[in-house]
Amino acid sequence: HASNGFLKGLTLIEGENTIEPKTPFLDYPFDRYFSGVVDGEDSFSVNFAYSGSYSAKGHGLEPGALSSGTIAQGDWAKHEVELSGHAYFQVYLPDFLVDSESYSDLDLYLVNPFNQIVAVSQGPGNDEFVEVAFPMDGTWAVYVYAYIEEPSIDYQFLYWKLSATPGGNLNVDGAPTAAVLGSEEYIDISWTAAPIGIGPGFLYVGAISHSDENGPFGLTIVEIDNSQ
């Protein structure tokens, strides 16, 4: 639904709209999903395509935060967010957070500080999702576009910001300290104190960063749905 001149002056780019590795150094899972687990653990394999230094670190968990707005048919709503020193940013607009009594279709656009679109979600209905790994510092914008049958509707979306500095209640309990070309190793992780409760604040997101001597080059996103 790129209309009303919104895309004029914006540039669609690739490369920042994915959690896939920037280089094919490592074959690893991009995400892990769990539900109803306050204290848990997991293990996943990684396959190295290089030899050298390697480390895995935990970031988060972070509970979902809410942003809200009201939008009319054919309009755009802009939500600015400051990102500085973050490893990951995610926005999720689920249908249950859209107050609509008839058909509605909201889309999401994630725009970086250079006014470039780095992620777009234009699915049918109101189940939209955008993310960015290793975002540049600055003022980002989440744009919402509305195709609705009512004069206007209220909506909310969830978002998560993960610090690039490791820490929190998502831990790496076991991981190789060096990469060996062609080898398969396992990353053991655990988390504690992710309460179960009512509402979107009990949806948690964390990440395991994969790094070499040049810094992080990939993320495994860990999502825990403890919302009743």
C-alpha positions in Angstrom: 0.0 0.0 0.0 2.7 2.5 -1.0 0.5 5.4 -1.8 -0.1 9.1 -1.0 3.4 9.9 -2.0 4.9 8.3 1.0 7.7 6.6 -0.9 8.9 9.8 -2.6 12.3 10.7 -1.1 12.7 7.3 0.5 15.0 4.6 -0.8 14.4 0.9 -0.4 17.6 -0.9 0.6 18.6 -4.4 1.4 21.0 -5.7 4.0 19.7 -4.3 7.2 16.3 -5.9 7.1 17.3 -9.4 8.1 18.9 -11.4 10.9 20.7 -13.6 8.4 24.5 -13.5 8.6 26.3 -10.7 6.9 28.9 -13.3 5.8 28.6 -17.1 5.4 30.9 -17.8 8.4 28.5 -19.8 10.3 25.4 -22.0 9.8 23.2 -21.4 12.8 19.4 -21.0 13.6 18.0 -17.6 13.2 15.4 -18.0 15.9 14.2 -20.1 18.8 10.6 -20.0 20.1 9.2 -21.2 23.5 5.9 -20.8 25.3 4.9 -20.9 29.0 8.5 -21.4 30.3 9.5 -19.2 33.2 13.0 -20.8 33.7 14.2 -22.8 30.8 17.1 -24.1 28.8 17.9 -25.0 25.2 20.7 -26.2 23.0 21.3 -25.7 19.3 24.0 -26.6 16.9 26.2 -24.3 14.8 28.5 -25.3 11.9 31.6 -23.3 11.2 32.8 -22.3 7.7 36.0 -20.7 9.0 38.7 -21.2 11.6 39.5 -18.5 14.2 38.1 -16.8 17.2 34.4 -17.2 18.2 32.2 -16.3 21.1 28.5 -16.5 21.9 26.8 -14.0 24.3 23.3 -13.5 25.6 21.3 -10.2 25.2 18.0 -9.8 27.1 15.4 -11.0 27.7 13.3 -7.9 27.2 9.5 -7.7 27.8 7.4 -6.2 25.0 6.7 -2.4 25.2 3.7 -0.8 23.6 3.2 2.1 21.3 -0.3 3.3 20.2 -2.0 5.5 17.7 -5.2 6.3 15.8 -5.3 6.2 12.0 -7.8 7.0 9.3 -8.3 5.3 5.9 -5.4 5.9 3.5 -3.3 7.7 6.1 0.2 7.2 7.4 1.2 7.3 11.1 4.8 7.9 12.1 6.3 6.6 15.4 9.9 7.6 16.0 12.3 5.5 18.1 15.9 6.3 19.2 18.3 3.4 18.7 21.8 3.7 20.1 24.1 0.9 20.9 21.5 -1.8 20.1 22.0 -5.2 18.6 18.4 -5.7 17.5 15.0 -4.0 17.1 11.7 -5.7 16.4 8.2 -4.4 15.9 5.1 -6.7 16.0 1.6 -5.5 15.2 -0.8 -8.3 16.0 -4.5 -8.4 15.1 -5.6 -8.5 18.7 -4.1 -5.1 19.3 -6.1 -3.4 16.5 -9.5 -2.0 17.6 -11.6 -2.6 14.5 -15.2 -3.6 14.1 -14.9 -4.4 10.3 -12.2 -5.3 7.9 -8.8 -3.6 8.4 -5.4 -4.0 7.0 -2.5 -2.2 8.6 1.0 -2.3 7.1 4.4 -1.6 8.7 7.5 0.2 7.3 10.8 0.5 9.1 12.9 3.5 8.1 16.5 4.2 9.2 18.0 7.7 10.1 19.0 8.2 6.4 15.3 8.0 5.4 15.8 4.5 3.8 13.3 1.7 4.1 15.0 -1.3 5.6 12.0 -3.6 6.3 8.4 -3.8 5.0 5.5 -5.9 6.2 2.4 -5.8 3.9 0.6 -9.0 4.7 -3.2 -9.3 4.5 -5.0 -8.2 7.7 -3.2 -7.0 10.8 -0.4 -9.5 11.6 2.7 -7.5 10.7 6.3 -7.8 11.7 9.5 -5.9 11.0 13.0 -6.2 12.4 16.6 -5.0 12.0 19.8 -6.5 13.3 22.7 -4.3 14.3 20.9 -1.0 13.5 22.9 2.2 13.1 22.6 4.8 15.9 20.0 7.5 15.4 16.4 8.3 15.1 14.5 5.5 13.3 10.8 5.6 12.3 8.0 3.0 12.2 5.4 4.0 9.7 1.9 2.5 9.8 -0.3 2.6 6.7 -4.1 2.0 6.9 -6.5 0.3 4.6 -9.8 0.2 6.6 -13.5 0.4 6.1 -14.1 2.6 9.2 -13.4 6.3 9.4 -10.6 5.6 11.8 -9.4 2.9 14.2 -7.1 2.7 17.2 -4.1 0.4 17.2 -1.1 -0.7 19.3 2.0 -2.5 18.4 4.7 -4.2 20.4 8.4 -3.4 20.1 11.7 -4.7 21.6 15.1 -3.1 21.8 18.1 -5.3 22.7 21.3 -3.7 23.8 24.5 -4.6 22.0 26.1 -5.0 25.4 25.6 -8.6 26.6 23.7 -9.0 29.8 20.3 -9.9 31.3 18.6 -13.1 32.2 19.4 -15.0 29.0 22.6 -16.8 29.5 25.1 -18.8 27.4 26.1 -21.8 29.6 28.3 -23.5 27.1 29.8 -22.5 23.7 33.0 -23.1 21.8 35.7 -20.5 22.3 37.2 -21.0 18.8 35.9 -21.9 15.4 37.3 -24.9 13.4 36.5 -25.1 9.7 33.9 -27.8 9.0 33.2 -28.5 12.7 29.7 -28.8 14.4 29.4 -27.4 17.9 26.6 -26.8 20.3 25.5 -23.6 22.1 23.8 -24.2 25.5 21.5 -21.4 26.7 19.2 -20.9 29.7 17.0 -18.2 31.1 15.4 -17.4 34.4 12.7 -15.1 35.8 10.5 -14.7 32.7 7.1 -14.4 34.5 3.8 -15.7 33.1 1.0 -13.2 33.1 -1.8 -11.5 31.2 -1.0 -9.1 28.5 1.6 -8.4 25.8 4.2 -7.4 28.5 4.8 -11.1 29.0 6.1 -11.6 25.5 9.9 -11.7 25.8 12.6 -11.3 23.2 16.3 -11.9 23.6 19.2 -12.8 21.3 22.4 -14.8 21.2 25.1 -13.0 19.3 27.8 -14.8 17.3 31.1 -13.0 17.1 34.6 -13.3 15.7 37.6 -11.1 16.2 35.9 -8.3 14.3 32.8 -8.3 16.5 29.3 -9.7 16.1 28.2 -11.0 12.7 24.9 -12.8 13.4 22.1 -13.2 15.9 19.9 -16.1 17.0 16.7 -14.5 18.3 15.0 -16.1 21.3 11.3 -15.5 21.7 9.3 -16.6 24.8 5.6 -16.2 24.8 4.4 -16.3 28.5 1.3 -14.2 27.9 -2.0 -15.8 28.9 
